Amino acid sequence: MADTFTFELVSPEKLLFSKPVVMATVPGEKGEYGVLAGHIPMITTIKAGVIQIYAEEGTTVTERIFVAGGFAEVTQTRFTVMAEEAIPVANLNRAEIQEQIKTLDAQISAAADASEGDREALRVRQDVLAAKLQAAA
Amino acid sequence: MLFPLDRRPIIGQKAAMPSLKDLKNRIASVKSTRKITSAMKMVAGSKLRRAQESAVSSRPYAARMARMLSSLASNQSVSEETSKLLAGTGEDKNVLLLVLTSDRGLCGAFNGSIVRETRRQIRQLESEGKNVTLFCIGRKGRDMLRRDQASKIVHAIEGMGRKHLAFADADTVNAKLMELFEGGKFDVCQLVYNQFKSAISQVVTVKQLIPFPIEKAPANDSAELPVDEFEPDEKTILESLLPRALAVAVYAALLESAAGEQGARMTAMDNATRNAGEMINKLTLNYNRSRQAYITKELIEIISGAEAL
């Protein structure tokens, strides 16, 4: 039996996941990485992507959750991901996301003369949606 | 509903005394008021439960955020490079008060006490020679403060979380706050809100938001290794984490305030319902007394009329 550690996924609204797992991979800012028990303590930022949870020994992914970015903290006993938005991949709806991308695209072209900050915010949302669409595939 | 009795003229009654019909109408109107207040009480009660639930479920995130921040900040010494959100602008001349009130009334002293505290803060800060500006969330607070502090209000938001208070609401507030801060409009930000103690007690609390107060990690926490790896670097993480932490603090306050509002309304409506009940009892007593007096008088008239024959 492989060592396990507690993986926690929290969004500002609630605690979404808190169970012992064998491994979890998260989309770090500088590339996806996996965490096993006994990992060195670290703090990273996370970009939009899919978290994969391996609850039991073996190579099968037991749960796939899409996050829209956030932070991750690894301590000796815990791995905490603080996500801004988290949806299980199974609940993602491709058509809906495509619809959202379309409206966002329209917003972006409409906001051509908006302030730099506003356009930046829209671009960030565009990236998140693109990642979401990819996750839903 | 009118009874024939009401239509009969009441003979020999003093002008100040309400007629039977008046009393009857009065009782009916107080009864319908009681119905409304007791319905509002029940609505507030169920909303309170929901508000409390979401306040509780938001706690894990806030707790973890605080833990992460403290482990980040304790690793980093305050220097020129530290984010202004943490270190402050080096001045404390301009103070922004973020005032949290409700959009709707009928909740007792909920908004009044916030406004009173805000005015007290303004007086105190101004006596210290500081410039005070106000950022109002909630219609009631804005309306009350606009009477005497209109020039100080820089921004006001209303209709927050009408259906459900989402984190996005806190984000909107936060975005505006950051915009004002980066525009150099204030150095220190304080939050005035009602902290939810219980359904019958809300405590007006003043909390500092900017510069962001960080609880130092307990030193005896030797079981945990200090965090020594960061990706990207500490400074970048801290910089993206701080605005989030701020939004989380705002969100927590919004939730507390929302729960407090429902609690205050529930108590206020409970009192109103009880008062209406008492009033109905008194009025009914009055009504019965005048009705009896009227009947007695009529009987006397009939008897004395018969005797005269």
Interface residues (C-beta under 8 A of the other chain):
Chain A: E8 V10 S11 P12 E13 K14 L15 G28 E29 K30 I40 P41 M42 I43 T44 T45 F71 E73 T75 Q76 T80 M82 E84
Chain B: S54 S57 S58 P60 Y61 R64 M65 R67 M68 S71 L72 A166 F167 A170 A223 E224 L225 P226 V227 D228 E229 F230 E231 P232 E234 T236 I237 S240 L241 R244 A247 V248 Y251
